[in-house]
Amino acid sequence: MSNLHDDAVTYEVVNGAAWVTLNRPDARNAINSAIRAGLFEAVDRFNSDGEAKVMILTGAGDAAFCAGGDLKEMAEQRLGPPPPDFIPYFGRTVAVDKPTIAAVNGVAYAGGFLMAQMCDLVVAAENARFAVTEVKVGRGSPWAAPLPWLIPPRVAMQLLMTGDPIDAVRAREVGLVNEVVPAAQLREAAQELAERIAANAPLSVAASKAMVYASADRGWHDALDEADRIWEPVYLSADAQEGPRAFREKRPPQWQGR
């Protein structure tokens, strides 16, 4: 296992899945300067790591995925509006073309909610809780602007205006979470999902992700045009030929990513 920025974040690849762990369990994995620096390093490593097909983001310990920003540090620094590069916001401040999964092992509040929101998929332990708590401490949550795309707008409105948490089952009901599992099975479930994705053709997986986000960013007609552009190199790739060939020959495909 490799440690990043004074052990604040750890990075470990397990059978194609890069486990990126927020490692401040005594502080409920609150986001401080060391966590932020470690996350930037982890994203850079993941993007350049040929062995890592999927990222799984989680928190150390059993109580918290991430309780949000370190309010003590914020107070000491008199933090105003966070700069755009305050954290590696996937798809906004850093490009992450490969799939990402949040394995939420406890509370995901404020910045922790953002960490889950910015991942492509979410697997949550039964004890997980989700909340946008900024209204309770007078902070802002502009990062939650995509939330009405992920969940019904009225549910988003309630989360944002009350700051109250929802449990993992409710989060799955409204579409924020993909799977809910017992806490003891969280790592296994996230790893299994990552391996199912990693077994697929990498260009097709990346294009699938890009297409979904293009649909969110554009009107439907533009999204369809963009989807055509995204998928053209996939159709023209060697993998596009390998998949049908392997099916015909009744063998596992050997993906080349080109």
NORSUL-V610574 format. One line per field, one symbol per residue. ss: DSSP state (A for helix, B for strand, O for the rest). phi: phi as a letter, one per 20 degrees, with the letter a starting at -180 (. if undefined). psi: psi as a letter, one per 20 degrees, with the letter a starting at -180 (. if undefined). Layout:
# NORSUL-V610574
ss->???
phi->???
psi->???
This chain:
# NORSUL-V610574
ss->OBBBOOOOBBBBBBOOBBBBBBOOAAAOOOBOAAAAAAAAAAAAAAAAOOOOOBBBBBBOOOOBBBOOBOAAAAAAAOOOOOOOOOOOOBOOOBOOOOBBBBBBOOBBBOAAAAAAAOOOBBBBBOOOBBBOOAAAAOOOOAAAAAAAAAOOAAAAAAAAAAOOOBBAAAAAAAOOOOBBBOAAAAAAAAAAAAAAAAOOOAAAAAAAAAAAAAAAAOOAAAAAAAAAAAAAAAAOOAAAAAAAAAAAAOOOOOOOOO
phi->.ddcllmfcdcbeclndeeddfdcgfdllfedfffffffgfffgfffdefeeebeddbdfndebfaeofffffgffelfefffgefcfegndececfefccededrfcdlgffggfgfffccdcffefccbdegffcmedcffegfgfeecggfffgfgfeemfecefffffgenfcecccggfdffffffffffffffeffffffffffffffffecfffffffffgffegffgeefffefgfffffelbffdfdmb
psi->ppqpmkjhpqpppolipoooppllhhkkkqoahgggghgggggggghiohiohqpoprqqaihpgpjaqnhgggghilpcpprhkgrnopifiqpnhqqqppnojbqnqdhhgggghiqhqppqqhjqqpqnjhhijjrrlhijhigihhrphhggggghhhjqqqrhghhhhijhqgqpqqhijggggggggghgghirphhgghhgghgghhhhhrrgghhgghhgggighghjrhhhhhghghghjlrqqnpik.
